[in-house]
Amino acid sequence: MEQVNINFNYDEYNNMEGYKRGMGYFLIKRLIDIVGSFVGLVLISPLLLVLCVAIKLDSKGPIIFAQKRIGKNGVPFYMYKFRSMIVDAEERLGALKEKNEMSGPMFKIKDDPRITKVGRFIRKTSMDELPQLLNILKGEMTFVGPRPNLPKEVEKFDDWMKIKLIAKPGLTCYWQVMGRNDVDFEDWMKLDLKYVQDRNTWLDIKLIFKTFKVLFGDEHAR
């Protein structure tokens, strides 16, 4: 896939004081990603098999949903999730847009009729995100980093929002543990930028542990 042209000089911010990080940080981060994602996939493989069967029996369509997202420095990639919606969910979006409960270019509504029965459960427990361990193993994502946006969302970014793209996108970050869908779009972007400024190995470890409780049910998940 070609890099998305969003007219922004990432190198300027990658090397700017307050944003740049030493090679040691990135080496440790990648080591954690490789070991953690590989061990995680092995340990939860029985759960993944059960979820695959449940999704397949619950509704027609593929088990895995691959969606184009924007990664580090504006490079697009396909992010994996367990499918939680009916197969024609995108086609039905137009009829629901007036009910959008989120600010900015995001779309979220409570009790979205496109979500399947199994989909509602795996979203509530964040199990729909588990296939992203493959993205992490491949190096497209990391355990802790700004959540990746859709291309149509990035196209509407203000310049200060684009700074988040100097960091590799992650499975979890401040937004994931501080309200998720109850945080409006601009505040989400501010939290991502705060992470890019604050990031260090100890912070990453703390955010990983804080995220574990989300797997057991999050009142903010939809």
N, CA and C atoms as a LAMMPS dump frame, in Angstrom:
ITEM: TIMESTEP
0
ITEM: NUMBER OF ATOMS
666
ITEM: BOX BOUNDS ff ff ff
-5.0000000000000000e+02 5.0000000000000000e+02
-5.0000000000000000e+02 5.0000000000000000e+02
-5.0000000000000000e+02 5.0000000000000000e+02
ITEM: ATOMS id mol type element x y z
1 1 1 N 0.834 -1.203 0
2 1 2 C 0 0 0
3 1 3 C 0.867 1.251 0
4 2 1 N 0.419 2.261 -0.714
5 2 2 C 1.166 3.5 -0.78
6 2 3 C 0.91 4.343 0.464
7 3 1 N 1.91 5.162 0.798
8 3 2 C 1.758 6.068 1.927
9 3 3 C 0.688 7.105 1.61
10 4 1 N -0.127 7.422 2.591
11 4 2 C -1.178 8.411 2.404
12 4 3 C -0.569 9.806 2.411
13 5 1 N -0.923 10.602 1.451
14 5 2 C -0.386 11.959 1.356
15 5 3 C -1.205 12.897 2.228
16 6 1 N -0.629 13.222 3.386
17 6 2 C -1.334 14.149 4.277
18 6 3 C -0.478 15.377 4.586
19 7 1 N 0.523 15.623 3.741
20 7 2 C 1.293 16.868 3.776
21 7 3 C 1.788 17.232 5.168
22 8 1 N 2.695 16.399 5.692
23 8 2 C 3.221 16.658 7.027
24 8 3 C 4.643 16.144 7.115
25 9 1 N 5.533 16.938 7.728
26 9 2 C 6.938 16.561 7.855
27 9 3 C 7.158 15.838 9.188
28 10 1 N 7.098 14.512 9.147
29 10 2 C 7.258 13.73 10.373
30 10 3 C 8.681 13.78 10.901
31 11 1 N 9.666 13.869 9.999
32 11 2 C 11.071 13.894 10.426
33 11 3 C 11.345 15.067 11.361
34 12 1 N 10.668 16.178 11.095
35 12 2 C 10.867 17.367 11.925
36 12 3 C 10.518 17.081 13.379
37 13 1 N 9.447 16.332 13.599
38 13 2 C 9.008 16.04 14.966
39 13 3 C 9.731 14.832 15.562
40 14 1 N 10.111 13.864 14.714
41 14 2 C 10.861 12.707 15.206
42 14 3 C 12.181 13.125 15.837
43 15 1 N 12.748 14.235 15.383
44 15 2 C 14.045 14.691 15.869
45 15 3 C 13.944 15.911 16.788
46 16 1 N 12.727 16.292 17.134
47 16 2 C 12.541 17.475 17.976
48 16 3 C 12.591 17.099 19.459
49 17 1 N 13.26 17.926 20.244
50 17 2 C 13.336 17.71 21.684
51 17 3 C 11.921 17.662 22.255
52 18 1 N 11.663 16.685 23.096
53 18 2 C 10.321 16.51 23.654
54 18 3 C 9.567 15.392 22.968
55 19 1 N 10.001 15.034 21.746
56 19 2 C 9.355 13.948 21.007
57 19 3 C 10.318 12.799 20.719
58 20 1 N 11.591 13.094 20.506
59 20 2 C 12.535 12.048 20.118
60 20 3 C 12.853 11.128 21.301
61 21 1 N 13.177 9.873 20.979
62 21 2 C 13.548 8.887 21.983
63 21 3 C 14.795 8.15 21.518
64 22 1 N 15.581 7.642 22.469
65 22 2 C 16.806 6.947 22.147
66 22 3 C 16.543 5.561 21.572
67 23 1 N 17.544 4.999 20.896
68 23 2 C 17.42 3.687 20.272
69 23 3 C 17.134 2.603 21.305
70 24 1 N 17.673 2.775 22.524
71 24 2 C 17.454 1.777 23.576
72 24 3 C 15.979 1.578 23.883
73 25 1 N 15.235 2.674 23.923
74 25 2 C 13.792 2.589 24.197
75 25 3 C 13.088 1.763 23.125
76 26 1 N 13.413 2.011 21.869
77 26 2 C 12.74 1.311 20.776
78 26 3 C 13.144 -0.162 20.706
79 27 1 N 14.396 -0.48 21.057
80 27 2 C 14.831 -1.871 21.07
81 27 3 C 14.103 -2.663 22.153
82 28 1 N 14.001 -2.076 23.354
83 28 2 C 13.272 -2.737 24.446
84 28 3 C 11.8 -2.894 24.087
85 29 1 N 11.235 -1.861 23.5
86 29 2 C 9.816 -1.882 23.123
87 29 3 C 9.543 -2.981 22.095
88 30 1 N 10.446 -3.107 21.107
89 30 2 C 10.247 -4.136 20.08
90 30 3 C 10.432 -5.53 20.658
91 31 1 N 11.37 -5.686 21.585
92 31 2 C 11.585 -6.981 22.234
93 31 3 C 10.337 -7.398 23.014
94 32 1 N 9.762 -6.453 23.746
95 32 2 C 8.522 -6.732 24.492
96 32 3 C 7.404 -7.112 23.526
97 33 1 N 7.337 -6.409 22.4
98 33 2 C 6.294 -6.682 21.404
99 33 3 C 6.425 -8.101 20.833
100 34 1 N 7.641 -8.477 20.448
101 34 2 C 7.845 -9.789 19.824
102 34 3 C 7.559 -10.919 20.802
103 35 1 N 8.178 -10.836 21.986
104 35 2 C 7.997 -11.896 22.986
105 35 3 C 6.556 -11.929 23.476
106 36 1 N 6.015 -10.754 23.807
107 36 2 C 4.66 -10.685 24.35
108 36 3 C 3.593 -11.159 23.39
109 37 1 N 3.692 -10.75 22.125
110 37 2 C 2.673 -11.146 21.147
111 37 3 C 2.766 -12.627 20.813
112 38 1 N 3.997 -13.159 20.696
113 38 2 C 4.17 -14.581 20.379
114 38 3 C 3.663 -15.457 21.528
115 39 1 N 4.1 -15.149 22.745
116 39 2 C 3.661 -15.925 23.911
117 39 3 C 2.151 -15.782 24.107
118 40 1 N 1.65 -14.568 23.902
119 40 2 C 0.217 -14.339 24.06
120 40 3 C -0.606 -15.163 23.088
121 41 1 N -0.193 -15.2 21.831
122 41 2 C -0.922 -15.978 20.828
123 41 3 C -0.926 -17.467 21.168
124 42 1 N 0.206 -17.96 21.686
125 42 2 C 0.291 -19.373 22.058
126 42 3 C -0.626 -19.673 23.248
127 43 1 N -0.569 -18.825 24.263
128 43 2 C -1.337 -19.067 25.493
129 43 3 C -2.842 -18.967 25.279
130 44 1 N -3.272 -18.032 24.436
131 44 2 C -4.714 -17.838 24.266
132 44 3 C -5.251 -18.55 23.026
133 45 1 N -4.452 -19.396 22.401
134 45 2 C -4.899 -20.083 21.184
135 45 3 C -6.203 -20.87 21.391
136 46 1 N -6.416 -21.54 22.547
137 46 2 C -7.722 -22.205 22.742
138 46 3 C -8.885 -21.209 22.751
139 47 1 N -8.679 -20.057 23.394
140 47 2 C -9.718 -19.022 23.415
141 47 3 C -9.98 -18.499 22.016
142 48 1 N -8.928 -18.287 21.24
143 48 2 C -9.09 -17.806 19.866
144 48 3 C -9.901 -18.788 19.03
145 49 1 N -9.665 -20.078 19.232
146 49 2 C -10.405 -21.101 18.498
147 49 3 C -11.892 -21.067 18.86
148 50 1 N -12.184 -20.928 20.15
149 50 2 C -13.577 -20.85 20.606
150 50 3 C -14.264 -19.63 19.999
151 51 1 N -13.576 -18.492 19.997
152 51 2 C -14.158 -17.267 19.441
153 51 3 C -14.395 -17.398 17.937
154 52 1 N -13.474 -18.046 17.241
155 52 2 C -13.641 -18.256 15.801
156 52 3 C -14.9 -19.063 15.51
157 53 1 N -15.104 -20.124 16.278
158 53 2 C -16.282 -20.978 16.09
159 53 3 C -17.553 -20.196 16.412
160 54 1 N -17.536 -19.437 17.519
161 54 2 C -18.716 -18.677 17.945
162 54 3 C -19.109 -17.633 16.901
163 55 1 N -18.131 -16.924 16.364
164 55 2 C -18.398 -15.892 15.356
165 55 3 C -18.977 -16.518 14.096
166 56 1 N -18.422 -17.645 13.693
167 56 2 C -18.871 -18.317 12.474
168 56 3 C -20.298 -18.839 12.618
169 57 1 N -20.635 -19.356 13.791
170 57 2 C -21.976 -19.894 14.02
171 57 3 C -23.014 -18.793 14.213
172 58 1 N -22.576 -17.642 14.677
173 58 2 C -23.499 -16.564 15.023
174 58 3 C -24.03 -15.82 13.798
175 59 1 N -23.179 -15.617 12.792
176 59 2 C -23.615 -14.838 11.631
177 59 3 C -22.743 -15.145 10.419
178 60 1 N -23.281 -14.832 9.255
179 60 2 C -22.546 -15.064 8.016
180 60 3 C -21.422 -14.037 7.872
181 61 1 N -20.343 -14.466 7.212
182 61 2 C -19.243 -13.55 6.947
183 61 3 C -17.921 -14.084 7.46
184 62 1 N -16.836 -13.377 7.162
185 62 2 C -15.511 -13.812 7.599
186 62 3 C -15.346 -13.688 9.109
187 63 1 N -14.436 -14.456 9.664
188 63 2 C -14.166 -14.398 11.101
189 63 3 C -13.331 -13.169 11.436
190 64 1 N -12.331 -12.921 10.607
191 64 2 C -11.434 -11.785 10.832
192 64 3 C -11.833 -10.62 9.926
193 65 1 N -11.869 -9.435 10.506
194 65 2 C -12.179 -8.214 9.777
195 65 3 C -10.886 -7.416 9.646
196 66 1 N -10.399 -7.239 8.421
197 66 2 C -9.177 -6.471 8.171
198 66 3 C -9.561 -5.089 7.664
199 67 1 N -9.175 -4.072 8.397
200 67 2 C -9.576 -2.706 8.061
201 67 3 C -8.35 -1.821 7.875
202 68 1 N -8.354 -1.029 6.82
203 68 2 C -7.231 -0.146 6.54
204 68 3 C -7.143 0.965 7.577
205 69 1 N -5.983 1.095 8.195
206 69 2 C -5.719 2.144 9.166
207 69 3 C -4.418 2.85 8.796
208 70 1 N -4.191 3.997 9.43
209 70 2 C -2.984 4.766 9.169
210 70 3 C -1.987 4.538 10.303
211 71 1 N -0.785 4.102 9.927
212 71 2 C 0.236 3.787 10.912
213 71 3 C 1.291 4.874 11.039
214 72 1 N 2.461 4.478 11.517
215 72 2 C 3.552 5.411 11.777
216 72 3 C 3.953 6.159 10.505
217 73 1 N 4.146 7.459 10.659
218 73 2 C 4.551 8.339 9.555
219 73 3 C 3.592 8.306 8.367
220 74 1 N 2.313 8.019 8.639
221 74 2 C 1.296 8.062 7.589
222 74 3 C 1.238 6.84 6.702
223 75 1 N 1.969 5.777 7.051
224 75 2 C 1.969 4.558 6.24
225 75 3 C 0.753 3.7 6.588
226 76 1 N -0.077 3.365 5.607
227 76 2 C -1.274 2.564 5.878
228 76 3 C -0.95 1.083 6.074
229 77 1 N -1.791 0.408 6.823
230 77 2 C -1.676 -1.028 7.013
231 77 3 C -3.067 -1.574 7.3
232 78 1 N -3.21 -2.896 7.27
233 78 2 C -4.499 -3.505 7.588
234 78 3 C -4.485 -4.009 9.03
235 79 1 N -5.363 -3.445 9.847
236 79 2 C -5.486 -3.835 11.244
237 79 3 C -6.514 -4.959 11.361
238 80 1 N -6.179 -6 12.112
239 80 2 C -7.043 -7.166 12.252
240 80 3 C -7.912 -7.073 13.504
241 81 1 N -9.165 -7.472 13.337
242 81 2 C -10.08 -7.58 14.473
243 81 3 C -10.985 -8.783 14.223
244 82 1 N -11.521 -9.348 15.29
245 82 2 C -12.585 -10.327 15.106
246 82 3 C -13.817 -9.573 14.627
247 83 1 N -14.493 -10.11 13.611
248 83 2 C -15.68 -9.429 13.077
249 83 3 C -16.776 -9.411 14.143
250 84 1 N -17.276 -8.216 14.413
251 84 2 C -18.32 -8.052 15.424
252 84 3 C -19.606 -7.48 14.836
253 85 1 N -19.606 -7.24 13.518
254 85 2 C -20.777 -6.66 12.864
255 85 3 C -21.248 -7.55 11.713
256 86 1 N -22.441 -7.284 11.246
257 86 2 C -22.963 -7.987 10.079
258 86 3 C -22.138 -7.585 8.852
259 87 1 N -22.169 -8.425 7.828
260 87 2 C -21.262 -8.233 6.69
261 87 3 C -21.512 -6.938 5.913
262 88 1 N -22.746 -6.432 5.904
263 88 2 C -23.034 -5.206 5.141
264 88 3 C -23.108 -3.977 6.054
265 89 1 N -22.306 -3.989 7.115
266 89 2 C -22.333 -2.903 8.096
267 89 3 C -21.993 -1.551 7.476
268 90 1 N -21.01 -1.515 6.58
269 90 2 C -20.608 -0.248 5.967
270 90 3 C -21.725 0.33 5.104
271 91 1 N -22.446 -0.548 4.401
272 91 2 C -23.541 -0.099 3.539
273 91 3 C -24.689 0.498 4.361
274 92 1 N -24.845 0.043 5.587
275 92 2 C -25.931 0.528 6.446
276 92 3 C -25.54 1.764 7.263
277 93 1 N -24.28 2.157 7.169
278 93 2 C -23.803 3.28 7.978
279 93 3 C -24.528 4.573 7.646
280 94 1 N -24.795 4.808 6.365
281 94 2 C -25.424 6.054 5.954
282 94 3 C -26.745 6.323 6.653
283 95 1 N -27.53 5.267 6.878
284 95 2 C -28.842 5.427 7.5
285 95 3 C -28.751 5.708 9.001
286 96 1 N -27.555 5.547 9.569
287 96 2 C -27.39 5.713 11.018
288 96 3 C -26.605 6.96 11.399
289 97 1 N -26.037 7.653 10.416
290 97 2 C -25.13 8.764 10.702
291 97 3 C -25.756 9.86 11.556
292 98 1 N -27.059 10.08 11.413
293 98 2 C -27.72 11.13 12.195
294 98 3 C -27.762 10.798 13.682
295 99 1 N -27.549 9.532 14.024
296 99 2 C -27.579 9.109 15.426
297 99 3 C -26.196 9.112 16.069
298 100 1 N -25.184 9.553 15.335
299 100 2 C -23.813 9.534 15.846
300 100 3 C -23.7 10.266 17.182
301 101 1 N -23.055 9.626 18.15
302 101 2 C -22.907 10.192 19.488
303 101 3 C -21.51 10.743 19.738
304 102 1 N -20.634 10.679 18.723
305 102 2 C -19.261 11.13 18.882
306 102 3 C -19.035 12.438 18.142
307 103 1 N -18.103 13.231 18.654
308 103 2 C -17.725 14.464 17.965
309 103 3 C -16.666 14.154 16.915
310 104 1 N -16.44 15.1 16.005
311 104 2 C -15.409 14.911 15.001
312 104 3 C -15.789 13.853 13.983
313 105 1 N -14.784 13.257 13.306
314 105 2 C -15.061 12.309 12.223
315 105 3 C -15.376 10.888 12.681
316 106 1 N -15.332 10.624 13.979
317 106 2 C -15.632 9.278 14.471
318 106 3 C -17.118 8.993 14.446
319 107 1 N -17.478 7.686 14.368
320 107 2 C -18.877 7.291 14.428
321 107 3 C -19.048 6.199 15.481
322 108 1 N -19.891 6.472 16.481
323 108 2 C -20.24 5.487 17.501
324 108 3 C -21.653 5.782 17.98
325 109 1 N -22.459 4.726 18.128
326 109 2 C -23.771 4.886 18.753
327 109 3 C -24.003 3.729 19.714
328 110 1 N -24.767 3.994 20.736
329 110 2 C -25.108 2.956 21.694
330 110 3 C -26.122 2.009 21.054
331 111 1 N -25.981 0.729 21.326
332 111 2 C -26.885 -0.295 20.777
333 111 3 C -26.941 -0.247 19.257
334 112 1 N -25.778 -0.194 18.645
335 112 2 C -25.675 -0.193 17.184
336 112 3 C -26.325 -1.48 16.641
337 113 1 N -27.372 -1.352 15.8
338 113 2 C -28.087 -2.537 15.311
339 113 3 C -27.261 -3.423 14.384
340 114 1 N -26.115 -2.943 13.951
341 114 2 C -25.265 -3.727 13.046
342 114 3 C -24.391 -4.732 13.793
343 115 1 N -24.307 -4.59 15.108
344 115 2 C -23.455 -5.476 15.908
345 115 3 C -24.164 -6.801 16.162
346 116 1 N -23.47 -7.896 15.982
347 116 2 C -24.039 -9.236 16.195
348 116 3 C -24.082 -9.561 17.69
349 117 1 N -24.736 -10.669 18.025
350 117 2 C -24.821 -11.087 19.432
351 117 3 C -23.443 -11.382 20.003
352 118 1 N -22.673 -12.187 19.287
353 118 2 C -21.308 -12.475 19.725
354 118 3 C -20.466 -11.211 19.68
355 119 1 N -20.705 -10.394 18.662
356 119 2 C -19.961 -9.153 18.521
357 119 3 C -20.121 -8.235 19.718
358 120 1 N -21.325 -8.179 20.281
359 120 2 C -21.562 -7.329 21.446
360 120 3 C -20.732 -7.799 22.636
361 121 1 N -20.627 -9.118 22.797
362 121 2 C -19.85 -9.672 23.911
363 121 3 C -18.359 -9.42 23.733
364 122 1 N -17.842 -9.685 22.536
365 122 2 C -16.398 -9.54 22.355
366 122 3 C -15.972 -8.065 22.355
367 123 1 N -16.886 -7.166 22.021
368 123 2 C -16.578 -5.744 22.13
369 123 3 C -16.55 -5.316 23.593
370 124 1 N -17.532 -5.81 24.353
371 124 2 C -17.615 -5.449 25.765
372 124 3 C -16.38 -5.901 26.522
373 125 1 N -15.829 -7.035 26.13
374 125 2 C -14.653 -7.584 26.805
375 125 3 C -13.354 -7.242 26.07
376 126 1 N -13.462 -6.487 24.98
377 126 2 C -12.316 -6.109 24.135
378 126 3 C -11.627 -7.302 23.479
379 127 1 N -12.307 -8.459 23.455
380 127 2 C -11.718 -9.632 22.809
381 127 3 C -11.667 -9.488 21.295
382 128 1 N -12.451 -8.564 20.752
383 128 2 C -12.393 -8.352 19.307
384 128 3 C -11.033 -7.807 18.866
385 129 1 N -10.267 -7.255 19.819
386 129 2 C -8.967 -6.682 19.509
387 129 3 C -7.838 -7.714 19.504
388 130 1 N -8.081 -8.936 19.98
389 130 2 C -7.016 -9.926 20.136
390 130 3 C -6.234 -10.242 18.853
391 131 1 N -6.868 -10.273 17.671
392 131 2 C -6.092 -10.532 16.455
393 131 3 C -4.998 -9.497 16.177
394 132 1 N -5.056 -8.352 16.85
395 132 2 C -4.018 -7.349 16.657
396 132 3 C -2.668 -7.793 17.218
397 133 1 N -2.657 -8.896 17.958
398 133 2 C -1.38 -9.488 18.367
399 133 3 C -0.565 -9.866 17.131
400 134 1 N -1.261 -10.224 16.041
401 134 2 C -0.573 -10.513 14.782
402 134 3 C 0.038 -9.247 14.187
403 135 1 N -0.688 -8.13 14.264
404 135 2 C -0.143 -6.851 13.796
405 135 3 C 1.106 -6.472 14.595
406 136 1 N 1.066 -6.758 15.898
407 136 2 C 2.21 -6.441 16.757
408 136 3 C 3.4 -7.321 16.406
409 137 1 N 3.157 -8.612 16.214
410 137 2 C 4.226 -9.537 15.86
411 137 3 C 4.865 -9.146 14.528
412 138 1 N 4.043 -8.668 13.588
413 138 2 C 4.538 -8.255 12.267
414 138 3 C 5.282 -6.922 12.304
415 139 1 N 5.132 -6.176 13.396
416 139 2 C 5.8 -4.893 13.514
417 139 3 C 5 -3.714 13.017
418 140 1 N 3.74 -3.941 12.661
419 140 2 C 2.881 -2.853 12.185
420 140 3 C 2.304 -2.053 13.351
421 141 1 N 2.19 -2.716 14.504
422 141 2 C 1.676 -2.086 15.706
423 141 3 C 2.588 -2.44 16.874
424 142 1 N 2.296 -1.858 18.02
425 142 2 C 3.019 -2.135 19.248
426 142 3 C 1.996 -2.298 20.371
427 143 1 N 2.407 -2.825 21.511
428 143 2 C 1.454 -2.994 22.603
429 143 3 C 0.923 -1.654 23.09
430 144 1 N 1.793 -0.663 23.241
431 144 2 C 1.372 0.645 23.742
432 144 3 C 1.73 1.726 22.732
433 145 1 N 0.718 2.441 22.298
434 145 2 C 0.896 3.515 21.335
435 145 3 C -0.458 4.087 20.968
436 146 1 N -0.509 5.226 20.308
437 146 2 C -1.789 5.829 19.915
438 146 3 C -2.621 4.865 19.072
439 147 1 N -3.902 4.785 19.346
440 147 2 C -4.771 3.912 18.563
441 147 3 C -4.822 4.412 17.11
442 148 1 N -4.712 3.488 16.133
443 148 2 C -4.67 3.892 14.721
444 148 3 C -6.024 4.368 14.21
445 149 1 N -5.993 5.412 13.421
446 149 2 C -7.214 5.983 12.861
447 149 3 C -7.477 5.497 11.447
448 150 1 N -8.733 5.63 11.026
449 150 2 C -9.112 5.359 9.648
450 150 3 C -8.579 6.464 8.744
451 151 1 N -8.322 6.155 7.466
452 151 2 C -7.845 7.193 6.539
453 151 3 C -8.767 8.412 6.492
454 152 1 N -10.086 8.182 6.5
455 152 2 C -11.024 9.305 6.41
456 152 3 C -10.973 10.186 7.652
457 153 1 N -10.568 9.613 8.802
458 153 2 C -10.402 10.407 10.02
459 153 3 C -9.129 11.237 9.942
460 154 1 N -8.044 10.62 9.455
461 154 2 C -6.759 11.319 9.353
462 154 3 C -6.851 12.487 8.371
463 155 1 N -7.644 12.324 7.33
464 155 2 C -7.826 13.399 6.351
465 155 3 C -8.41 14.651 6.991
466 156 1 N -9.11 14.506 8.106
467 156 2 C -9.738 15.64 8.779
468 156 3 C -8.931 16.112 9.988
469 157 1 N -7.731 15.549 10.186
470 157 2 C -6.864 15.968 11.282
471 157 3 C -6.422 17.421 11.117
472 158 1 N -6.383 18.171 12.224
473 158 2 C -5.645 19.425 12.254
474 158 3 C -4.163 19.059 12.31
475 159 1 N -3.287 20.01 11.977
476 159 2 C -1.858 19.688 11.932
477 159 3 C -1.334 19.161 13.264
478 160 1 N -1.791 19.721 14.381
479 160 2 C -1.269 19.273 15.675
480 160 3 C -1.672 17.82 15.964
481 161 1 N -2.778 17.365 15.387
482 161 2 C -3.208 15.978 15.584
483 161 3 C -2.295 15.005 14.839
484 162 1 N -1.737 15.454 13.71
485 162 2 C -0.903 14.583 12.889
486 162 3 C 0.401 14.204 13.58
487 163 1 N 0.778 14.946 14.617
488 163 2 C 2.016 14.642 15.336
489 163 3 C 1.951 13.25 15.967
490 164 1 N 0.753 12.76 16.314
491 164 2 C 0.626 11.438 16.913
492 164 3 C 1.169 10.345 15.992
493 165 1 N 1.22 10.634 14.688
494 165 2 C 1.637 9.63 13.72
495 165 3 C 3.146 9.412 13.682
496 166 1 N 3.921 10.139 14.5
497 166 2 C 5.352 9.849 14.58
498 166 3 C 5.584 8.602 15.431
499 167 1 N 4.56 8.166 16.159
500 167 2 C 4.671 6.966 16.993
501 167 3 C 3.953 5.795 16.325
502 168 1 N 4.494 4.607 16.504
503 168 2 C 3.839 3.411 15.973
504 168 3 C 2.505 3.217 16.698
505 169 1 N 1.421 2.904 15.987
506 169 2 C 0.122 2.725 16.642
507 169 3 C 0.125 1.531 17.578
508 170 1 N -0.717 1.6 18.611
509 170 2 C -0.697 0.56 19.627
510 170 3 C -2.035 -0.09 19.908
511 171 1 N -1.951 -1.191 20.645
512 171 2 C -3.137 -1.914 21.091
513 171 3 C -3.835 -1.15 22.204
514 172 1 N -3.061 -0.444 23.005
515 172 2 C -3.627 0.325 24.105
516 172 3 C -2.835 1.601 24.313
517 173 1 N -3.472 2.575 24.945
518 173 2 C -2.816 3.843 25.247
519 173 3 C -3.653 4.554 26.313
520 174 1 N -3.396 5.832 26.536
521 174 2 C -4.162 6.584 27.53
522 174 3 C -5.664 6.497 27.252
523 175 1 N -6.042 6.692 25.991
524 175 2 C -7.465 6.708 25.619
525 175 3 C -8.154 5.407 25.999
526 176 1 N -7.448 4.288 25.828
527 176 2 C -8.03 2.976 26.068
528 176 3 C -8.36 2.758 27.541
529 177 1 N -7.623 3.414 28.435
530 177 2 C -7.83 3.188 29.874
531 177 3 C -8.461 4.396 30.574
532 178 1 N -8.825 5.425 29.797
533 178 2 C -9.355 6.647 30.404
534 178 3 C -10.686 7.065 29.793
535 179 1 N -11.554 6.087 29.505
536 179 2 C -12.892 6.455 29.072
537 179 3 C -13.299 5.98 27.704
538 180 1 N -12.339 5.711 26.822
539 180 2 C -12.617 5.22 25.481
540 180 3 C -13.719 6.025 24.799
541 181 1 N -14.892 5.424 24.593
542 181 2 C -15.941 6.067 23.798
543 181 3 C -16.654 7.2 24.522
544 182 1 N -16.334 7.423 25.793
545 182 2 C -16.889 8.57 26.499
546 182 3 C -15.979 9.792 26.375
547 183 1 N -14.851 9.624 25.675
548 183 2 C -13.919 10.726 25.423
549 183 3 C -14.165 11.239 24.01
550 184 1 N -14.372 12.56 23.858
551 184 2 C -14.655 13.067 22.517
552 184 3 C -13.397 13.044 21.653
553 185 1 N -13.568 13.278 20.368
554 185 2 C -12.491 13.084 19.406
555 185 3 C -11.278 13.963 19.703
556 186 1 N -11.507 15.239 19.975
557 186 2 C -10.379 16.143 20.206
558 186 3 C -9.609 15.763 21.464
559 187 1 N -10.325 15.366 22.525
560 187 2 C -9.656 14.942 23.749
561 187 3 C -8.88 13.645 23.534
562 188 1 N -9.398 12.759 22.681
563 188 2 C -8.681 11.531 22.333
564 188 3 C -7.35 11.888 21.684
565 189 1 N -7.384 12.844 20.743
566 189 2 C -6.16 13.246 20.075
567 189 3 C -5.172 13.878 21.061
568 190 1 N -5.68 14.632 22.027
569 190 2 C -4.818 15.246 23.036
570 190 3 C -4.162 14.177 23.911
571 191 1 N -4.917 13.124 24.239
572 191 2 C -4.354 12.03 25.029
573 191 3 C -3.265 11.303 24.253
574 192 1 N -3.483 11.111 22.945
575 192 2 C -2.468 10.462 22.117
576 192 3 C -1.194 11.303 22.049
577 193 1 N -1.364 12.606 21.915
578 193 2 C -0.204 13.491 21.845
579 193 3 C 0.526 13.518 23.191
580 194 1 N -0.222 13.443 24.269
581 194 2 C 0.383 13.382 25.608
582 194 3 C 1.242 12.127 25.726
583 195 1 N 0.745 10.997 25.189
584 195 2 C 1.535 9.767 25.243
585 195 3 C 2.833 9.925 24.452
586 196 1 N 2.747 10.508 23.26
587 196 2 C 3.935 10.68 22.423
588 196 3 C 4.986 11.512 23.16
589 197 1 N 4.533 12.472 23.954
590 197 2 C 5.457 13.322 24.709
591 197 3 C 5.981 12.623 25.968
592 198 1 N 5.137 11.774 26.588
593 198 2 C 5.49 11.14 27.865
594 198 3 C 6.191 9.792 27.715
595 199 1 N 6.081 9.142 26.561
596 199 2 C 6.424 7.735 26.412
597 199 3 C 7.813 7.367 26.937
598 200 1 N 7.833 6.283 27.675
599 200 2 C 9.053 5.663 28.16
600 200 3 C 8.708 4.223 28.535
601 201 1 N 9.697 3.41 28.786
602 201 2 C 9.465 1.986 29.034
603 201 3 C 8.582 1.76 30.246
604 202 1 N 8.819 2.499 31.327
605 202 2 C 8.036 2.305 32.547
606 202 3 C 6.577 2.678 32.325
607 203 1 N 6.327 3.757 31.592
608 203 2 C 4.955 4.155 31.285
609 203 3 C 4.267 3.073 30.461
610 204 1 N 4.964 2.513 29.478
611 204 2 C 4.395 1.448 28.65
612 204 3 C 3.969 0.257 29.504
613 205 1 N 4.82 -0.131 30.443
614 205 2 C 4.511 -1.271 31.318
615 205 3 C 3.289 -0.973 32.176
616 206 1 N 3.215 0.248 32.717
617 206 2 C 2.068 0.628 33.554
618 206 3 C 0.765 0.598 32.753
619 207 1 N 0.806 1.097 31.517
620 207 2 C -0.406 1.129 30.693
621 207 3 C -0.839 -0.283 30.288
622 208 1 N 0.119 -1.177 30.08
623 208 2 C -0.219 -2.566 29.767
624 208 3 C -0.982 -3.194 30.927
625 209 1 N -0.501 -3.012 32.155
626 209 2 C -1.172 -3.587 33.323
627 209 3 C -2.544 -2.945 33.55
628 210 1 N -2.659 -1.644 33.303
629 210 2 C -3.951 -0.972 33.477
630 210 3 C -4.978 -1.47 32.469
631 211 1 N -4.493 -1.953 31.332
632 211 2 C -5.387 -2.41 30.274
633 211 3 C -6.002 -3.773 30.577
634 212 1 N -5.333 -4.575 31.415
635 212 2 C -5.836 -5.916 31.698
636 212 3 C -7.278 -5.906 32.213
637 213 1 N -7.635 -4.914 33.012
638 213 2 C -8.991 -4.872 33.557
639 213 3 C -10.036 -4.663 32.463
640 214 1 N -9.628 -4.052 31.332
641 214 2 C -10.543 -3.844 30.215
642 214 3 C -10.988 -5.183 29.633
643 215 1 N -10.09 -6.177 29.662
644 215 2 C -10.396 -7.485 29.092
645 215 3 C -11.515 -8.199 29.863
646 216 1 N -11.774 -7.766 31.087
647 216 2 C -12.806 -8.388 31.902
648 216 3 C -14.096 -7.573 31.908
649 217 1 N -14.183 -6.651 30.967
650 217 2 C -15.41 -5.857 30.845
651 217 3 C -15.152 -4.406 31.157
652 218 1 N -15.54 -3.54 30.257
653 218 2 C -15.31 -2.114 30.399
654 218 3 C -16.634 -1.391 30.152
655 219 1 N -17.059 -0.606 31.136
656 219 2 C -18.333 0.086 31.011
657 219 3 C -18.342 1.076 29.858
658 220 1 N -17.154 1.465 29.368
659 220 2 C -17.077 2.442 28.278
660 220 3 C -17.01 1.788 26.904
661 221 1 N -16.856 0.45 26.862
662 221 2 C -16.728 -0.242 25.579
663 221 3 C -18.075 -0.363 24.897
664 222 1 N -18.055 -0.266 23.532
665 222 2 C -19.281 -0.405 22.748
666 222 3 C -19.011 -1.277 21.547
